[in-house]
Amino acid sequence: LLTAAWQSAAALTALEAWVEDLSWVAVEARLAHWAQTFTGVALPAGFARLHPYVNALSIYPAGYVLAEARVTRWLRRLRALGGERWWLSPAVQADVRARIRKGGQVRFPEE
């Protein structure tokens, strides 16, 4: 959970830096804000320049955020299919196998 929160702060900072064309002072302030908001950790001044993804304004951490959302959504489905001990359910095992066979494409339904 901490990793997801930390990567969310980095991802949001990088995305906002691109969209808003932020200066480095603003990027540093934004990362400090999001890190404090999401993790409760206060960052020292200049930390954004030390962060490998924020430093490069890379949106790579956004992939972690999307993966977390997909996993959370999938776990809800697996629990609905299999109940409290969902990992033992034949329906869940069939769902996992079907997704593995499908390959790397996982798409959310339109709704």
Secondary structure as the mmCIF struct_conf table of DSSP 4:
data_model
#
loop_
_struct_conf.conf_type_id
_struct_conf.id
_struct_conf.beg_label_comp_id
_struct_conf.beg_label_asym_id
_struct_conf.beg_label_seq_id
_struct_conf.end_label_comp_id
_struct_conf.end_label_asym_id
_struct_conf.end_label_seq_id
HELX_RH_AL_P HELX_RH_AL_P1 LEU A 2 GLU A 20
TURN_TY1_P TURN_TY1_P1 ASP A 21 ASP A 21
HELX_RH_AL_P HELX_RH_AL_P2 TRP A 24 THR A 39
HELX_LH_PP_P HELX_LH_PP_P1 VAL A 41 PRO A 44
TURN_TY1_P TURN_TY1_P2 ALA A 45 GLY A 46
HELX_RH_3T_P HELX_RH_3T_P1 PHE A 47 ARG A 49
TURN_TY1_P TURN_TY1_P3 LEU A 50 LEU A 50
BEND BEND1 HIS A 51 HIS A 51
HELX_RH_AL_P HELX_RH_AL_P3 PRO A 52 ASN A 55
TURN_TY1_P TURN_TY1_P4 ALA A 56 LEU A 57
TURN_TY1_P TURN_TY1_P5 TYR A 60 TYR A 60
HELX_RH_AL_P HELX_RH_AL_P4 PRO A 61 GLY A 82
TURN_TY1_P TURN_TY1_P6 GLU A 84 ARG A 85
HELX_RH_3T_P HELX_RH_3T_P2 TRP A 86 LEU A 88
HELX_RH_AL_P HELX_RH_AL_P5 PRO A 90 LYS A 102
BEND BEND2 GLY A 104 GLY A 104
#
